[in-house]
Amino acid sequence: MAEARIPERTRGPEAATPYNTPAKWFHWVTVALMAVALPVGPLIKFVRDEDKMAFYALHESAGLTLLFVAIARLAWRLRHPPPPLPAHVPRPLRFAANGVHNTLYALLILQPVLGFLMTNAFGFPMRGETAYLGFIHFPKFMEPVEWLAEWLKTAHIIGGWTIAALLVAHLGGVVYHQAIRRDDLLLRMV
Ligand code: HEM
């Protein structure tokens, strides 16, 4: 019984206030897109040559959609600040959670931009087989620049693994709140 697990201090005025419905949708759509973009990126180099383009297309379309969703999400958040954490959450935990969330937001913008610029710098704009969502052909807006492409690729790889590490921390926080503190903070987002 969930009720029995909630400590006394999280009830009544101390109970966690939920996020609003659009904020929840933004969160779970981001999770779904990330579940595609993040694993497919590293997989590209391991798949057969004849499948590579399909993997590039999937990764790039999911990644670019993440950028659009992140921009819309941040615009929404600016006008609709998230509900405050309940008073019982200690300061170090608040600090850690805010740090992870803010860095993830920054990378949700930066990582797709790096990826998009990288493919263009390598000379593979999102058109033809890698058109956005399979049918939106972006114009080619730059000539290939080898050194820039390599630099962007390194930054994109670092960005990808940093996101993966932050997601582990984020999920660790969820497990900690649910299993150890038992304060049901997860319910704010469902
Ligand atoms: C938030 C969105 C994104 C995430 C989390 C992400 C993550 C990753 C990761 C983890 C890798 C593998 C790195 C490695 O080899 O260790 C990768 C590779 C790649 N990504 Fe992304 N990516 C995103 C968006 C994009 C976008 C929008 C594009 C292009 C439009 C893109 C283009 C590529 C390409 C071309 C590769 C293969 C690089 C190579 O091995 O040559 N990515 N991505």
py3Dmol code that shows the C-alpha trace and the ligand (Angstrom):
import py3Dmol

protein = """\
ATOM      1  CA  MET A   1       0.000   0.000   0.000  1.00  0.00           C
ATOM      2  CA  ALA A   2       1.616   3.251  -1.182  1.00  0.00           C
ATOM      3  CA  GLU A   3      -0.054   5.244   1.598  1.00  0.00           C
ATOM      4  CA  ALA A   4       1.693   3.234   4.295  1.00  0.00           C
ATOM      5  CA  ARG A   5       5.135   3.916   2.795  1.00  0.00           C
ATOM      6  CA  ILE A   6       4.838   7.722   2.874  1.00  0.00           C
ATOM      7  CA  PRO A   7       6.491   9.114   5.982  1.00  0.00           C
ATOM      8  CA  GLU A   8       4.380  11.340   8.186  1.00  0.00           C
ATOM      9  CA  ARG A   9       6.306  14.485   7.182  1.00  0.00           C
ATOM     10  CA  THR A  10       5.368  14.154   3.470  1.00  0.00           C
ATOM     11  CA  ARG A  11       1.637  14.310   4.139  1.00  0.00           C
ATOM     12  CA  GLY A  12      -0.627  17.353   4.322  1.00  0.00           C
ATOM     13  CA  PRO A  13       1.026  20.684   3.470  1.00  0.00           C
ATOM     14  CA  GLU A  14       4.377  18.875   3.075  1.00  0.00           C
ATOM     15  CA  ALA A  15       3.104  16.583   0.298  1.00  0.00           C
ATOM     16  CA  ALA A  16       4.852  16.944  -3.071  1.00  0.00           C
ATOM     17  CA  THR A  17       3.033  19.219  -5.546  1.00  0.00           C
ATOM     18  CA  PRO A  18       2.792  17.588  -8.997  1.00  0.00           C
ATOM     19  CA  TYR A  19       4.117  19.124 -12.224  1.00  0.00           C
ATOM     20  CA  ASN A  20       1.444  20.458 -14.561  1.00  0.00           C
ATOM     21  CA  THR A  21       0.220  18.273 -17.459  1.00  0.00           C
ATOM     22  CA  PRO A  22       2.246  19.906 -20.305  1.00  0.00           C
ATOM     23  CA  ALA A  23       5.424  19.640 -18.177  1.00  0.00           C
ATOM     24  CA  LYS A  24       4.737  15.922 -17.705  1.00  0.00           C
ATOM     25  CA  TRP A  25       4.183  15.446 -21.444  1.00  0.00           C
ATOM     26  CA  PHE A  26       7.421  17.281 -22.274  1.00  0.00           C
ATOM     27  CA  HIS A  27       9.270  15.059 -19.806  1.00  0.00           C
ATOM     28  CA  TRP A  28       7.943  11.736 -21.085  1.00  0.00           C
ATOM     29  CA  VAL A  29       8.241  12.640 -24.784  1.00  0.00           C
ATOM     30  CA  THR A  30      11.874  13.575 -24.044  1.00  0.00           C
ATOM     31  CA  VAL A  31      12.381  10.189 -22.354  1.00  0.00           C
ATOM     32  CA  ALA A  32      10.926   8.351 -25.396  1.00  0.00           C
ATOM     33  CA  LEU A  33      13.085  10.283 -27.901  1.00  0.00           C
ATOM     34  CA  MET A  34      16.188   9.896 -25.745  1.00  0.00           C
ATOM     35  CA  ALA A  35      15.534   6.143 -25.545  1.00  0.00           C
ATOM     36  CA  VAL A  36      15.977   6.113 -29.331  1.00  0.00           C
ATOM     37  CA  ALA A  37      18.698   8.752 -29.904  1.00  0.00           C
ATOM     38  CA  LEU A  38      21.096   7.773 -27.118  1.00  0.00           C
ATOM     39  CA  PRO A  39      21.548   4.027 -27.822  1.00  0.00           C
ATOM     40  CA  VAL A  40      21.297   4.322 -31.624  1.00  0.00           C
ATOM     41  CA  GLY A  41      24.210   6.849 -31.753  1.00  0.00           C
ATOM     42  CA  PRO A  42      26.910   4.467 -30.484  1.00  0.00           C
ATOM     43  CA  LEU A  43      25.342   1.543 -32.396  1.00  0.00           C
ATOM     44  CA  ILE A  44      25.921   3.174 -35.800  1.00  0.00           C
ATOM     45  CA  LYS A  45      29.535   2.081 -36.053  1.00  0.00           C
ATOM     46  CA  PHE A  46      28.672  -1.544 -35.264  1.00  0.00           C
ATOM     47  CA  VAL A  47      25.870  -2.138 -37.787  1.00  0.00           C
ATOM     48  CA  ARG A  48      26.336  -3.575 -41.297  1.00  0.00           C
ATOM     49  CA  ASP A  49      27.180  -1.014 -44.001  1.00  0.00           C
ATOM     50  CA  GLU A  50      23.827  -1.543 -45.732  1.00  0.00           C
ATOM     51  CA  ASP A  51      21.987  -0.630 -42.496  1.00  0.00           C
ATOM     52  CA  LYS A  52      24.109   2.382 -41.560  1.00  0.00           C
ATOM     53  CA  MET A  53      22.033   5.007 -43.363  1.00  0.00           C
ATOM     54  CA  ALA A  54      18.834   3.854 -41.650  1.00  0.00           C
ATOM     55  CA  PHE A  55      20.557   4.143 -38.273  1.00  0.00           C
ATOM     56  CA  TYR A  56      21.952   7.593 -39.109  1.00  0.00           C
ATOM     57  CA  ALA A  57      18.482   8.688 -40.219  1.00  0.00           C
ATOM     58  CA  LEU A  58      16.809   7.368 -37.057  1.00  0.00           C
ATOM     59  CA  HIS A  59      19.434   8.860 -34.744  1.00  0.00           C
ATOM     60  CA  GLU A  60      19.478  12.260 -36.442  1.00  0.00           C
ATOM     61  CA  SER A  61      15.693  12.630 -36.677  1.00  0.00           C
ATOM     62  CA  ALA A  62      15.168  11.590 -33.037  1.00  0.00           C
ATOM     63  CA  GLY A  63      18.057  13.872 -31.971  1.00  0.00           C
ATOM     64  CA  LEU A  64      16.806  16.915 -33.864  1.00  0.00           C
ATOM     65  CA  THR A  65      13.263  16.374 -32.559  1.00  0.00           C
ATOM     66  CA  LEU A  66      14.770  16.376 -29.069  1.00  0.00           C
ATOM     67  CA  LEU A  67      16.143  19.841 -29.804  1.00  0.00           C
ATOM     68  CA  PHE A  68      12.726  21.162 -30.864  1.00  0.00           C
ATOM     69  CA  VAL A  69      11.033  19.569 -27.843  1.00  0.00           C
ATOM     70  CA  ALA A  70      13.721  20.999 -25.515  1.00  0.00           C
ATOM     71  CA  ILE A  71      13.241  24.521 -26.908  1.00  0.00           C
ATOM     72  CA  ALA A  72       9.453  24.291 -26.513  1.00  0.00           C
ATOM     73  CA  ARG A  73       9.892  22.795 -23.036  1.00  0.00           C
ATOM     74  CA  LEU A  74      12.220  25.552 -21.841  1.00  0.00           C
ATOM     75  CA  ALA A  75       9.891  28.222 -23.261  1.00  0.00           C
ATOM     76  CA  TRP A  76       7.000  26.625 -21.361  1.00  0.00           C
ATOM     77  CA  ARG A  77       9.054  26.340 -18.179  1.00  0.00           C
ATOM     78  CA  LEU A  78      10.020  30.018 -18.274  1.00  0.00           C
ATOM     79  CA  ARG A  79       6.345  30.976 -18.105  1.00  0.00           C
ATOM     80  CA  HIS A  80       5.343  28.096 -15.803  1.00  0.00           C
ATOM     81  CA  PRO A  81       7.996  27.542 -13.124  1.00  0.00           C
ATOM     82  CA  PRO A  82       8.106  23.998 -11.690  1.00  0.00           C
ATOM     83  CA  PRO A  83       6.449  23.355  -8.315  1.00  0.00           C
ATOM     84  CA  PRO A  84       8.933  23.777  -5.434  1.00  0.00           C
ATOM     85  CA  LEU A  85      10.401  20.682  -3.827  1.00  0.00           C
ATOM     86  CA  PRO A  86       8.755  19.805  -0.507  1.00  0.00           C
ATOM     87  CA  ALA A  87      10.441  21.416   2.517  1.00  0.00           C
ATOM     88  CA  HIS A  88      11.663  18.064   3.873  1.00  0.00           C
ATOM     89  CA  VAL A  89      14.166  17.597   0.981  1.00  0.00           C
ATOM     90  CA  PRO A  90      17.599  18.521   2.418  1.00  0.00           C
ATOM     91  CA  ARG A  91      19.719  21.272   0.837  1.00  0.00           C
ATOM     92  CA  PRO A  92      22.496  19.020  -0.574  1.00  0.00           C
ATOM     93  CA  LEU A  93      19.877  16.899  -2.357  1.00  0.00           C
ATOM     94  CA  ARG A  94      18.181  19.987  -3.811  1.00  0.00           C
ATOM     95  CA  PHE A  95      21.545  21.283  -4.962  1.00  0.00           C
ATOM     96  CA  ALA A  96      22.455  17.961  -6.610  1.00  0.00           C
ATOM     97  CA  ALA A  97      19.040  17.590  -8.278  1.00  0.00           C
ATOM     98  CA  ASN A  98      19.080  21.158  -9.641  1.00  0.00           C
ATOM     99  CA  GLY A  99      22.643  20.701 -10.914  1.00  0.00           C
ATOM    100  CA  VAL A 100      21.745  17.495 -12.781  1.00  0.00           C
ATOM    101  CA  HIS A 101      18.514  18.972 -14.196  1.00  0.00           C
ATOM    102  CA  ASN A 102      20.115  22.215 -15.380  1.00  0.00           C
ATOM    103  CA  THR A 103      23.052  20.431 -16.996  1.00  0.00           C
ATOM    104  CA  LEU A 104      20.661  18.041 -18.752  1.00  0.00           C
ATOM    105  CA  TYR A 105      18.626  20.967 -20.085  1.00  0.00           C
ATOM    106  CA  ALA A 106      21.795  22.626 -21.414  1.00  0.00           C
ATOM    107  CA  LEU A 107      22.915  19.383 -23.091  1.00  0.00           C
ATOM    108  CA  LEU A 108      19.471  18.766 -24.591  1.00  0.00           C
ATOM    109  CA  ILE A 109      20.098  21.935 -26.582  1.00  0.00           C
ATOM    110  CA  LEU A 110      23.853  21.671 -27.133  1.00  0.00           C
ATOM    111  CA  GLN A 111      24.111  17.980 -28.104  1.00  0.00           C
ATOM    112  CA  PRO A 112      21.739  18.028 -31.114  1.00  0.00           C
ATOM    113  CA  VAL A 113      23.255  21.301 -32.313  1.00  0.00           C
ATOM    114  CA  LEU A 114      26.733  19.707 -32.200  1.00  0.00           C
ATOM    115  CA  GLY A 115      25.417  16.631 -34.033  1.00  0.00           C
ATOM    116  CA  PHE A 116      23.682  18.693 -36.692  1.00  0.00           C
ATOM    117  CA  LEU A 117      26.750  20.865 -37.306  1.00  0.00           C
ATOM    118  CA  MET A 118      28.998  17.778 -37.351  1.00  0.00           C
ATOM    119  CA  THR A 119      27.056  16.003 -40.092  1.00  0.00           C
ATOM    120  CA  ASN A 120      27.087  19.185 -42.150  1.00  0.00           C
ATOM    121  CA  ALA A 121      30.802  19.726 -41.575  1.00  0.00           C
ATOM    122  CA  PHE A 122      31.421  16.132 -42.745  1.00  0.00           C
ATOM    123  CA  GLY A 123      29.409  16.945 -45.877  1.00  0.00           C
ATOM    124  CA  PHE A 124      26.250  14.982 -44.984  1.00  0.00           C
ATOM    125  CA  PRO A 125      23.397  17.490 -44.561  1.00  0.00           C
ATOM    126  CA  MET A 126      20.043  16.051 -43.495  1.00  0.00           C
ATOM    127  CA  ARG A 127      18.678  15.374 -46.954  1.00  0.00           C
ATOM    128  CA  GLY A 128      18.208  12.355 -49.185  1.00  0.00           C
ATOM    129  CA  GLU A 129      18.454   9.186 -47.120  1.00  0.00           C
ATOM    130  CA  THR A 130      18.922  11.141 -43.886  1.00  0.00           C
ATOM    131  CA  ALA A 131      16.147  13.700 -44.476  1.00  0.00           C
ATOM    132  CA  TYR A 132      14.508  14.891 -41.266  1.00  0.00           C
ATOM    133  CA  LEU A 133      11.661  12.455 -40.423  1.00  0.00           C
ATOM    134  CA  GLY A 134      12.355  10.832 -43.787  1.00  0.00           C
ATOM    135  CA  PHE A 135      10.856  13.590 -45.947  1.00  0.00           C
ATOM    136  CA  ILE A 136      12.064  17.064 -44.869  1.00  0.00           C
ATOM    137  CA  HIS A 137      15.207  17.804 -46.864  1.00  0.00           C
ATOM    138  CA  PHE A 138      17.370  20.496 -45.263  1.00  0.00           C
ATOM    139  CA  PRO A 139      19.461  22.674 -47.542  1.00  0.00           C
ATOM    140  CA  LYS A 140      23.218  22.271 -47.569  1.00  0.00           C
ATOM    141  CA  PHE A 141      24.460  25.424 -45.851  1.00  0.00           C
ATOM    142  CA  MET A 142      28.222  24.819 -45.664  1.00  0.00           C
ATOM    143  CA  GLU A 143      31.048  23.087 -47.512  1.00  0.00           C
ATOM    144  CA  PRO A 144      32.719  20.150 -45.704  1.00  0.00           C
ATOM    145  CA  VAL A 145      35.448  21.233 -43.257  1.00  0.00           C
ATOM    146  CA  GLU A 146      37.434  18.211 -42.089  1.00  0.00           C
ATOM    147  CA  TRP A 147      39.094  19.673 -38.958  1.00  0.00           C
ATOM    148  CA  LEU A 148      35.825  21.239 -37.749  1.00  0.00           C
ATOM    149  CA  ALA A 149      33.939  17.988 -38.334  1.00  0.00           C
ATOM    150  CA  GLU A 150      36.486  16.021 -36.285  1.00  0.00           C
ATOM    151  CA  TRP A 151      36.359  18.615 -33.494  1.00  0.00           C
ATOM    152  CA  LEU A 152      32.544  18.539 -33.444  1.00  0.00           C
ATOM    153  CA  LYS A 153      32.565  14.737 -33.466  1.00  0.00           C
ATOM    154  CA  THR A 154      34.789  14.649 -30.362  1.00  0.00           C
ATOM    155  CA  ALA A 155      32.525  17.188 -28.619  1.00  0.00           C
ATOM    156  CA  HIS A 156      29.428  15.154 -29.642  1.00  0.00           C
ATOM    157  CA  ILE A 157      30.912  11.930 -28.262  1.00  0.00           C
ATOM    158  CA  ILE A 158      31.805  13.642 -24.957  1.00  0.00           C
ATOM    159  CA  GLY A 159      28.304  15.182 -24.860  1.00  0.00           C
ATOM    160  CA  GLY A 160      26.653  11.789 -25.434  1.00  0.00           C
ATOM    161  CA  TRP A 161      28.528  10.056 -22.638  1.00  0.00           C
ATOM    162  CA  THR A 162      28.005  13.009 -20.294  1.00  0.00           C
ATOM    163  CA  ILE A 163      24.248  12.758 -20.940  1.00  0.00           C
ATOM    164  CA  ALA A 164      24.390   9.013 -20.225  1.00  0.00           C
ATOM    165  CA  ALA A 165      26.205   9.660 -16.899  1.00  0.00           C
ATOM    166  CA  LEU A 166      23.707  12.377 -15.919  1.00  0.00           C
ATOM    167  CA  LEU A 167      20.786  10.069 -16.715  1.00  0.00           C
ATOM    168  CA  VAL A 168      22.293   7.426 -14.421  1.00  0.00           C
ATOM    169  CA  ALA A 169      22.497  10.101 -11.673  1.00  0.00           C
ATOM    170  CA  HIS A 170      18.917  11.201 -12.434  1.00  0.00           C
ATOM    171  CA  LEU A 171      17.601   7.634 -12.210  1.00  0.00           C
ATOM    172  CA  GLY A 172      19.720   7.070  -9.107  1.00  0.00           C
ATOM    173  CA  GLY A 173      17.915  10.026  -7.538  1.00  0.00           C
ATOM    174  CA  VAL A 174      14.528   8.532  -8.413  1.00  0.00           C
ATOM    175  CA  VAL A 175      15.479   5.168  -6.884  1.00  0.00           C
ATOM    176  CA  TYR A 176      16.919   6.880  -3.785  1.00  0.00           C
ATOM    177  CA  HIS A 177      13.732   8.895  -3.234  1.00  0.00           C
ATOM    178  CA  GLN A 178      11.429   5.935  -3.860  1.00  0.00           C
ATOM    179  CA  ALA A 179      13.305   3.134  -2.145  1.00  0.00           C
ATOM    180  CA  ILE A 180      15.252   4.850   0.661  1.00  0.00           C
ATOM    181  CA  ARG A 181      13.597   8.164   1.532  1.00  0.00           C
ATOM    182  CA  ARG A 182      10.207   6.807   0.473  1.00  0.00           C
ATOM    183  CA  ASP A 183       8.861  10.289  -0.121  1.00  0.00           C
ATOM    184  CA  ASP A 184       7.136   9.463  -3.450  1.00  0.00           C
ATOM    185  CA  LEU A 185       8.661  12.449  -5.278  1.00  0.00           C
ATOM    186  CA  LEU A 186       8.362  10.385  -8.467  1.00  0.00           C
ATOM    187  CA  LEU A 187       4.596  10.931  -8.309  1.00  0.00           C
ATOM    188  CA  ARG A 188       5.176  14.625  -9.146  1.00  0.00           C
ATOM    189  CA  MET A 189       6.021  13.572 -12.715  1.00  0.00           C
ATOM    190  CA  VAL A 190       3.439  10.820 -13.413  1.00  0.00           C
TER     191      VAL A 190
END
"""
ligand_1 = """\
43
HEM
C 20.121 14.866 -27.726
C 20.348 14.350 -28.934
C 21.507 13.469 -29.247
C 22.161 12.575 -28.450
C 21.885 12.226 -26.991
C 23.210 11.979 -29.260
C 24.106 11.025 -28.800
C 25.061 10.410 -29.580
C 25.967 9.390 -29.127
C 26.046 8.851 -27.698
C 26.728 9.023 -30.181
C 27.836 7.962 -30.204
C 29.147 8.539 -29.777
C 30.205 7.466 -29.792
O 30.552 7.008 -30.863
O 30.679 7.088 -28.706
C 26.297 9.776 -31.322
C 26.823 9.657 -32.610
C 26.406 10.394 -33.698
N 25.465 11.406 -33.694
Fe 24.337 11.996 -32.117
N 23.163 12.521 -30.513
C 22.144 13.437 -30.556
C 21.753 14.208 -31.630
C 22.295 14.146 -32.902
C 21.866 14.919 -34.056
C 20.712 15.946 -34.039
C 22.648 14.569 -35.093
C 22.646 15.063 -36.511
C 21.688 15.748 -37.058
C 23.573 13.552 -34.623
C 24.515 12.921 -35.394
C 25.347 11.900 -34.979
C 26.248 11.174 -35.846
C 26.446 11.418 -37.334
C 26.912 10.235 -35.050
C 27.964 9.224 -35.473
C 29.320 9.830 -35.310
C 30.327 8.852 -35.862
O 30.565 7.833 -35.189
O 30.839 9.132 -36.927
N 23.335 13.331 -33.291
N 25.298 10.622 -30.936
"""
view = py3Dmol.view(width=600, height=400)
view.addModel(protein, "pdb")
view.setStyle({"model": 0}, {"cartoon": {"style": "trace"}})
view.addModel(ligand_1, "xyz")
view.setStyle({"model": 1}, {"stick": {}})
view.zoomTo()
view.show()
